[in-house]
Amino acid sequence: MTIIKINAITVPADNGDELARRFAARAGAVDDAPGFEGFELLQPTDDRTTWLVITRWADEESFQAWSTSPAFAHGHRSEAPQDGKPAARPVGVSSELWSYAVAGGSAS
């Protein structure tokens, strides 16, 4: 049974582009994880400041295996200082992980 994990990240309005840039820089990094089925980064189109990171997994075990893997830790570490510049700060001010199962829908 497919499960959906949604990371709701609150991002100040002026940091949205940086969040999108960081995700684009890691595009495909999770694609080969066992049980991974898909990813979307959703940008708000109104005055909200919460971005949604939606991932689909074959099962909870697959998600848990990835979230405790070295690849996950690497992708979620703070960026190291480069060229004498200080380390990049986190873009989001808070986040919350939501879990869902598909209860209905239609094929596209």
Secondary structure, 3 states (H helix, E strand, C coil): CCEEEEEEEECCHHHHHHHHHHHHHCCCCCCCCCCEEEEEEECCCCCCCEEEEEEEECCHHHHHHHHCCHHHHHHCCCCCCECCECCCCCCCCEEEEEEEECCCCCCC
